[in-house]
Every structure is written in C-alpha cells, then in structure tokens.
Amino acid sequence: PPRVFIASPRKLPKPAKVPGRVAVLDIAFAAEGTGTSFEKVTAPFLQGLGDRLAVWVDHHDHALHSRYAGDPRFVLATKAQHGACPEMITPALVARVGEVNSVVCHGDVDGLMSAAKWIRGGVASYPEADDDARAIDTRVGAVSPLGALLDRALRVRSRDEAFGERAVRWLVDMPAGDAARAFLEEAAAEYAAVEARTAALATRYALRDGAAWCDVGDEAPRGFDKTELLLRGQRLATVAVVLDAQNVTLAAPFDSGVNFLTLLGIDGGMPTVVSVPRSRLDDVRAALRRAARGLPPEGERG
C-alpha cells in the first residue's frame, strides 16, 4: 500500500521526502490571513512534486481552483458541492489515476477517511463512512457511533501524525473487536477535559457588531476546541468570532452566504472561515459593523 503523510494546508511535507506518484486528498489550497498563502505554501509544493503529482482531490472553496480547471489531475469542488472529501473518491477515479506510491491527506476525519478510501480502491471503510465524514465536516446531520468515536479522538490528536497514520491503517483494515479500537477510545476519553474547557469558554460570548464574540485571552490552543467554540457561538449569531493572543478567527455556517474574504479583502480560502492577525481587530470590527448595517465592504462603495 502507499505511504501515508498527514498534513494541513499550512504545513505540507517536503516534496523530496514524499516518494513516487502522489495523491493529495482533502488538502485545501493555502489561504492568506495569518502569514500563509498559496504562493508561499501550495505553489512550492506543487512545483516540487512536478509530474509526480497523480491527483489532487479537495472540496474547500478557493479562488485559484479555476487556474487548474483544465488539468485532469485536479478534482476540485466547493464545500457546497461536496460537504466532505471522501464522497468525491470513487472506484472510477482511483482506477483512472492508477497506482500511487504516497498519499498526502489532511489530519481530520474526512482527510483520514479519504486516504483509507483511496487505499481501498474507492470503497468506503464502513457503510456510513461517507455520511459520517460529511456530517462531521459540515456539523450538519447525524453521525454513527463509530464516526463519533473517530471524531472525538481526532479532536485531541489531529496534530499527531503517527496517530493519524495508525487511524488510516485501522480504517483500511477495519479490524473487529474492542481491542482494535482501544487506541481511539483512549484518545476520545481525553477529549472530555477539552470539551469541558470549551463549554466554560463559551460562557464568555457577547453579542456586538452583528456577531457573537469570545475572547479566550492567553488560553493554550490545545486546551480547548476552537471549532466547537465557534459552533457554540453560531448558536447565538450567524457569525462567531474567537479572539486569542495572536489571531482573530471568524466563522459562519458553510451555507450561510457570508463571505469573509470579500468582507476583509483576503485573497483565497474558505469564504465562511478565516483567521487574521489580532493586529487587524479594528478592521474586523469595522467590517462587521458595515455588514450588519447592510453596507458594502470598504473599497466597494459606488
């Protein structure tokens, strides 16, 4: 089977260390905002792979998708088209691409499920896998007990590459019995403390500037679940904003129609989830106030 490399849009492996023909799955093109960009991160990775890139499958919105519309190696969609990446991976696609020696995938649930599905020839690890990936990535819909276990485990181990690789192997083989999933249950149990801290931080939310705001101060990033915290904010307002010591992160439902890229003048990335340096806090507040009043972003006034 191919080697598996766990990565993220902001942190890709060095091309020279990824052998042979490569499949890149559920890795978004890097977006501007907190020091990364397509030209700084994604483009050098693509250049380094060159003809060894066999396929790039992704479902995250990005303005530069159009640049690769004529290249059959790029199978790109928006999140509205495909809520998660595994449903884009079919036996026909795997057969068309042919043998790959390496799989580079995102370290979240749908990324690991995508890798496993690719290795399995386009066949899902278990019947509900594609539905679970979509529900977990969009936070819309029911999740099976197996999907929920994997989700909770990865919320505390998403940056642990060895854990991610082990999870992919488990999804490929799907061994039966409690002993086989003990490593997932152990990690999932660790999430309880993170979940409790996240719930406590959510009590800080306050409504202003047409959004729900939560300042976590110097809270350690691994001490809470930022995604869950943002989702709790979206129960109070369409737009949730989390401030930490370095960044301002804004999120809205993927189908809300909100476009933070236009609102904040950012090139590339997901329109409904962005992070910018905390130094731009005044810009964020002004942009949200304008949006709440129904005014166009700065620079678009007639």
C-alpha positions, 0 to 999 in steps of 0.5 A: 500500500502507499505511504501515508503523510498527514498534513494541513494546508499550512504545513505540507511535507517536503516534496523530496521526502514524499516518494513516487506518484502522489495523491493529495486528498482533502488538502485545501489550497493555502489561504492568506490571513495569518502569514500563509498563502498559496504562493508561499505554501501550495505553489512550492509544493506543487512545483516540487512534486512536478509530474509526480503529482497523480491527483489532487482531490479537495472540496474547500472553496478557493479562488485559484481552483479555476487556474487548474480547471483544465488539468485532469489531475485536479478534482476540485469542488466547493464545500457546497458541492461536496460537504466532505472529501471522501464522497468525491473518491470513487472506484472510477477515479482511483482506477483512472489515476492508477497506482500511487506510491504516497498519499498526502491527506489532511489530519481530520476525519474526512482527510483520514477517511479519504486516504483509507478510501483511496487505499481501498480502491474507492470503497468506503471503510464502513457503510456510513463512512461517507455520511459520517465524514460529511456530517462531521465536516459540515456539523450538519446531520447525524453521525454513527457511533463509530464516526463519533468515536473517530471524531472525538479522538481526532479532536485531541490528536489531529496534530499527531501524525503517527496517530493519524497514520495508525487511524488510516491503517485501522480504517483500511483494515477495519479490524473487529473487536474492542481491542482494535479500537482501544487506541481511539477510545483512549484518545476520545476519553481525553477529549472530555477535559477539552470539551469541558474547557470549551463549554466554560469558554463559551460562557464568555460570548457577547453579542456586538457588531452583528456577531457573537464574540469570545475572547479566550485571552492567553488560553493554550490552543490545545486546551480547548476546541476552537471549532466547537467554540465557534459552533457554540457561538453560531448558536447565538449569531450567524457569525462567531468570532474567537479572539486569542493572543495572536489571531482573530478567527471568524466563522459562519455556517458553510451555507450561510452566504457570508463571505469573509474574504470579500468582507476583509479583502483576503485573497483565497480560502474558505469564504465562511472561515478565516483567521487574521492577525489580532493586529487587524481587530479594528478592521474586523470590527469595522467590517462587521459593523458595515455588514450588519448595517447592510453596507458594502465592504470598504473599497466597494462603495459606488 
